[in-house]
């Protein structure tokens, strides 16, 4: 498994408006979020489904 590390700048979740943005970009296909705050630093692990067809 390859884990791509990216900088976490912002996260926006509004359940009533069905909004989920990560670093200002709409997110689709996300099946799980794990967010952690430790010693003043945030980390976020996103599990995402991607579909490929021929």
RASULSUL-V383145 format. One record per residue. N is the residue number from 0. RES is the residue in one small letter. PHI is phi in whole degrees, 0 to 359 (* if undefined). Layout:
[[N & RES & PHI] [N & RES & PHI]]
//
This chain:
[[0 & x & *] [1 & x & 256] [2 & x & 252] [3 & x & 268] [4 & x & 264] [5 & x & 230] [6 & x & 281] [7 & x & 272] [8 & x & 255] [9 & x & 202] [10 & x & 221] [11 & x & 230] [12 & x & 229] [13 & x & 229] [14 & x & 294] [15 & x & 297] [16 & x & 264] [17 & x & 57] [18 & x & 248] [19 & x & 219] [20 & x & 235] [21 & x & 236] [22 & x & 53] [23 & x & 82] [24 & x & 251] [25 & x & 299] [26 & x & 251] [27 & x & 228] [28 & x & 74] [29 & x & 277] [30 & x & 253] [31 & x & 200] [32 & x & 235] [33 & x & 236] [34 & x & 243] [35 & x & 220] [36 & x & 234] [37 & x & 219] [38 & x & 52] [39 & x & 82] [40 & x & 236] [41 & x & 265] [42 & x & 228] [43 & x & 221] [44 & x & 249] [45 & x & 248] [46 & x & 258] [47 & x & 227] [48 & x & 267] [49 & x & 234] [50 & x & 247] [51 & x & 236] [52 & x & 231] [53 & x & 262]]
//
